[in-house]
Amino acid sequence: MLPTRQTVEVETVPKRPRRFVFVLLPEFTMLCFSAAVESLRIANRMANRPLYDWKIIGEGGDEVRCSAGVSFRLDADLVELNRDDVILVCGGIDVQSATTKKTINWLRREARRGLVIGGLCTAAFSLATAGLLDNKRATIHWENQDSFSEEFPEVELTKSIFVVDGNRITTAGGTASVDLMLKIIADDHGEELAGAVADQLIYNSIRTDQDTQRLSVPTRIGVRHPKLSKVIQMMEQNIEEPISPSILAQQVGMSTRQLERLFRRYLKRSPKRYYMELRLQKARNLLMQTDMSVINVALACGFASPSHFSKCYRAHYETTPYRERGAHASRLSV
């Protein structure tokens, strides 16, 4: 016989459910949306009462397809909401194109009415485009951080998995939606209920806004050498103005030759080659995610001239920056 489900006593019982309105952008990431909704559903189930309600809307009010190809039927168009609703915009692939003028104007209108507005996954871009993150702390998926920081210097971008700054919320995507919702549930109804929801989700490592998105350098590269990790960290933090290998070596107390041997041993390439790959990876992100000119992309990634940038890019990716951008635009238009 299956055990009876235990009901969790909540600290506060609302007069009516708190409503979350999910705005689904075209090609949104299903995980960021489903993880948030499931957390709310389970909170209701564990409390044995409707603490939360939700609605899904989007431009046109018909249906929208996520990046996995699954279509969702919307409850409504971008309509005027209740003042106590919480708006959560769900972004995903090519959020720039998905952030239409109509969506931007709607976000600005609801913001003027004082609603709490959040962006899940890449939707921080939508909020920033509408000017809703000016002079606020925010986060976005790590893959979009380079382009975001270039385009929105007035936003204090962090590497946190989620950020709550006043009436603005942003998450880095994926399972970060669970962590955000667990915080909201705990704030609304207590830690016991949040813990019960986490248990139901088999989520045994609840993260806070102090946790960062990406794995540490040693974990990412699979090498636990403190000096090597320190050098790679300095490289990642100095893309626009690269530091010479001799200075990098000096900063960690070794000779340039020792640094060369360290990189060859653990990463099978020279420090110069590794650094170049980091810079080209950032350049590729900027080409794909922004409309920055090629020369500005080159300068942002530490290249003195477009010709040198193009030569290095072609050697690594077997195509030019111009062709890469053109091919990417063609794929998105299909």
C-alpha positions in Angstrom: 0.0 0.0 0.0 1.4 3.4 -1.0 2.1 5.9 1.9 -0.4 8.8 2.3 1.0 12.1 1.1 1.8 14.4 3.9 0.4 18.0 3.8 2.7 20.8 4.8 1.3 23.5 7.1 2.0 26.9 5.5 3.0 29.9 7.6 0.7 32.3 5.8 -2.5 31.5 3.9 -3.4 34.0 1.2 -7.0 35.2 0.6 -6.5 34.2 -3.1 -3.7 32.5 -5.0 -0.7 34.6 -6.1 -0.8 34.6 -9.9 2.2 34.3 -12.2 1.8 35.3 -15.8 4.3 33.5 -18.1 5.0 35.3 -21.3 6.3 32.8 -23.8 8.5 34.2 -26.5 9.0 32.3 -29.8 11.7 29.6 -29.5 11.7 29.9 -25.6 13.5 27.3 -23.6 10.9 24.7 -22.3 13.0 23.8 -19.2 13.0 27.3 -17.7 9.2 27.5 -18.1 8.3 23.9 -17.0 10.6 24.0 -14.0 9.0 27.2 -12.7 5.4 25.9 -13.3 6.1 22.5 -11.7 7.5 24.2 -8.6 4.3 26.2 -8.2 2.1 23.1 -8.9 3.9 21.0 -6.3 3.7 23.9 -3.8 -0.1 23.8 -4.2 -0.2 20.0 -3.9 2.0 19.9 -0.7 0.0 22.6 1.0 -3.3 21.0 -0.1 -4.6 24.4 -1.1 -4.2 26.7 -4.1 -1.4 29.0 -3.0 -0.4 29.8 -6.6 -2.1 30.2 -10.0 -0.6 30.8 -13.4 -1.5 31.9 -16.9 0.4 31.7 -20.2 0.2 34.6 -22.7 2.1 35.8 -25.7 2.0 38.0 -28.7 -1.0 37.1 -30.9 -2.6 35.0 -28.1 -2.8 31.9 -30.3 0.1 29.4 -29.8 3.9 29.6 -29.6 6.6 27.0 -30.2 9.5 26.4 -27.9 13.1 25.7 -29.0 12.4 21.9 -28.8 9.6 22.2 -31.4 6.7 21.7 -29.0 3.8 24.1 -29.4 1.9 25.6 -26.5 -1.6 27.1 -26.7 -1.7 30.5 -25.1 -4.4 31.7 -22.7 -4.4 35.3 -24.0 -2.6 38.0 -26.0 -0.5 40.6 -24.3 -3.4 42.0 -22.3 -3.5 44.4 -19.3 -2.9 42.4 -16.1 -3.8 42.7 -12.4 -1.4 44.9 -10.4 -0.4 42.1 -8.1 0.4 39.7 -10.9 4.0 38.6 -11.4 5.2 38.6 -15.0 7.9 36.1 -16.0 9.1 36.4 -19.6 10.5 33.1 -20.9 13.3 33.5 -23.5 15.4 31.1 -25.5 17.1 31.0 -28.9 17.5 34.2 -30.9 15.8 36.3 -28.2 16.7 39.4 -30.2 14.3 38.6 -32.9 11.7 37.3 -30.4 11.7 40.6 -28.6 9.3 42.5 -30.8 8.3 46.2 -30.6 4.9 45.1 -29.4 6.4 43.0 -26.6 8.7 45.9 -25.6 5.9 48.4 -25.4 3.7 46.0 -23.4 6.5 45.4 -20.9 7.0 49.1 -20.5 3.3 49.7 -20.0 3.0 47.0 -17.3 6.2 48.3 -15.6 4.7 51.8 -15.4 1.8 50.2 -13.6 4.2 48.8 -10.9 4.1 45.1 -11.7 6.9 42.7 -10.7 8.6 41.6 -13.9 11.1 38.9 -14.5 13.1 37.4 -17.3 13.9 33.6 -17.4 16.9 32.3 -19.3 17.7 34.8 -22.1 14.7 37.1 -21.5 16.8 39.5 -19.5 17.6 40.8 -22.9 13.9 41.6 -23.5 13.7 43.4 -20.1 16.9 45.3 -20.8 15.8 46.3 -24.3 12.6 47.8 -22.7 14.8 49.7 -20.3 13.6 47.8 -17.2 17.0 46.8 -16.0 18.8 50.2 -16.1 21.0 50.6 -13.0 19.9 47.3 -11.7 21.6 44.0 -11.0 20.7 41.2 -13.4 21.9 37.9 -14.8 21.5 36.0 -18.1 22.6 32.6 -19.4 26.4 32.5 -19.5 26.4 32.0 -23.3 24.8 35.4 -23.7 26.8 37.3 -21.1 29.4 38.7 -23.6 26.9 40.2 -26.0 24.6 41.4 -23.1 27.4 43.3 -21.4 28.4 44.9 -24.7 24.9 46.0 -25.5 23.7 47.1 -22.0 26.5 48.7 -20.1 24.0 50.4 -17.8 23.0 47.0 -16.3 25.1 45.5 -13.6 25.5 42.1 -15.0 26.4 39.2 -12.5 27.2 35.6 -13.0 24.6 34.5 -10.4 22.0 31.8 -11.2 19.2 34.3 -10.4 18.9 37.9 -9.2 16.1 39.7 -7.4 16.6 43.5 -7.5 13.5 45.3 -6.2 10.6 44.5 -8.6 12.9 43.0 -11.3 13.9 39.3 -11.4 16.3 37.6 -13.8 17.5 34.0 -14.0 20.3 32.3 -16.0 17.9 29.7 -17.4 17.5 25.9 -17.0 17.1 24.6 -13.5 17.7 28.1 -12.1 13.9 28.5 -12.3 13.6 25.9 -9.6 16.0 27.8 -7.3 14.1 31.1 -7.9 10.7 29.5 -7.2 11.9 27.8 -4.1 13.1 31.2 -2.8 9.7 32.8 -3.6 7.9 29.9 -2.0 10.0 30.2 1.1 9.5 33.9 1.3 5.8 33.6 0.9 5.0 30.5 3.0 8.1 29.4 4.8 11.2 27.2 4.5 9.3 24.0 5.3 7.1 24.2 2.3 10.0 25.1 0.0 12.0 22.1 1.3 9.0 19.8 0.7 8.7 21.1 -2.9 12.5 20.5 -3.4 12.1 16.9 -2.0 9.3 16.2 -4.5 11.5 17.5 -7.3 14.4 15.2 -6.1 16.3 18.5 -5.9 18.8 18.0 -3.1 21.1 21.0 -3.6 19.1 24.2 -3.4 21.1 27.2 -4.7 20.8 30.9 -3.7 21.5 34.1 -5.6 25.1 33.8 -4.3 25.7 30.8 -6.4 27.3 31.3 -9.8 26.2 29.7 -13.1 29.3 28.0 -14.5 31.5 25.4 -12.9 34.8 26.5 -11.4 37.8 26.7 -13.7 39.4 23.5 -12.3 36.1 21.6 -12.8 35.6 22.9 -16.4 39.1 22.1 -17.6 39.3 18.9 -15.6 42.6 20.0 -14.0 43.1 20.9 -10.4 46.3 22.9 -10.6 46.0 26.2 -8.7 48.4 28.2 -10.8 47.0 27.0 -14.1 43.5 27.9 -12.9 44.6 31.3 -11.8 46.2 32.0 -15.2 43.1 30.9 -17.1 40.9 33.0 -14.8 43.1 36.1 -15.7 42.8 35.3 -19.4 39.0 35.1 -19.2 38.8 38.4 -17.4 41.1 40.2 -19.8 39.8 39.5 -23.3 39.7 43.0 -24.7 43.2 43.8 -23.6 45.2 40.5 -23.6 48.0 40.0 -21.1 51.3 38.6 -22.4 52.4 35.1 -21.3 55.4 36.6 -19.5 53.3 38.8 -17.3 50.8 36.0 -16.7 53.7 33.8 -15.6 55.0 36.5 -13.4 51.6 37.0 -11.7 51.6 33.4 -10.5 55.3 33.2 -9.6 56.8 31.1 -12.4 58.9 31.6 -15.5 57.4 31.8 -19.0 59.0 28.5 -19.9 57.4 26.8 -16.8 54.0 28.2 -17.9 54.5 26.9 -21.4 55.2 23.4 -20.0 52.2 23.6 -17.7 49.8 24.4 -20.6 51.4 21.7 -22.8 51.1 19.1 -20.1 47.5 19.7 -19.1 45.8 21.3 -22.1 47.9 20.1 -25.0 48.4 23.7 -26.4 50.5 26.8 -25.7 49.2 29.6 -23.4 49.1 31.8 -26.5 47.0 29.3 -28.4 44.6 28.8 -25.5 44.2 32.5 -25.0 43.5 33.0 -28.7 40.8 30.3 -28.6 39.1 32.1 -25.7 39.1 35.4 -27.6 37.8 33.8 -30.8 35.0 32.1 -28.8 33.9 35.4 -27.4 34.1 36.9 -30.9 31.8 34.2 -32.3 29.3 34.8 -29.5 29.2 38.5 -30.4 28.8 37.9 -34.1 25.9 35.5 -33.5 24.1 37.5 -30.8 24.6 41.2 -31.6 24.6 43.5 -34.5 28.0 44.9 -33.6 30.2 45.7 -36.6 33.0 43.2 -37.3 35.6 45.8 -36.5 34.0 46.5 -33.1 33.8 42.8 -32.4 37.5 42.6 -33.3 38.4 45.4 -30.9 36.2 43.9 -28.1 38.2 40.7 -28.4 41.7 42.2 -28.4 42.5 42.3 -32.1 44.2 45.4 -33.4 42.8 45.2 -36.9 39.9 43.5 -38.8 42.3 41.8 -41.2 44.2 40.1 -38.3 40.9 39.1 -36.7 39.6 37.7 -39.9 42.8 35.7 -40.5 42.8 34.2 -37.0 39.0 33.5 -37.2 39.3 31.7 -40.5 42.2 29.6 -39.3 40.2 28.4 -36.3 36.6 28.2 -37.7 37.4 27.7 -41.4 35.2 30.6 -42.4 35.4 34.4 -42.2 33.5 36.5 -39.6 31.3 38.0 -42.4 30.3 34.5 -43.7 29.7 33.2 -40.2 27.3 36.0 -39.5 25.6 35.6 -42.9 25.2 31.9 -42.5 23.8 32.3 -38.9 21.2 34.9 -40.2 20.2 32.5 -43.0 19.6 29.6 -40.5 17.4 31.8 -38.3 15.3 32.9 -41.3 14.4 29.4 -42.3 
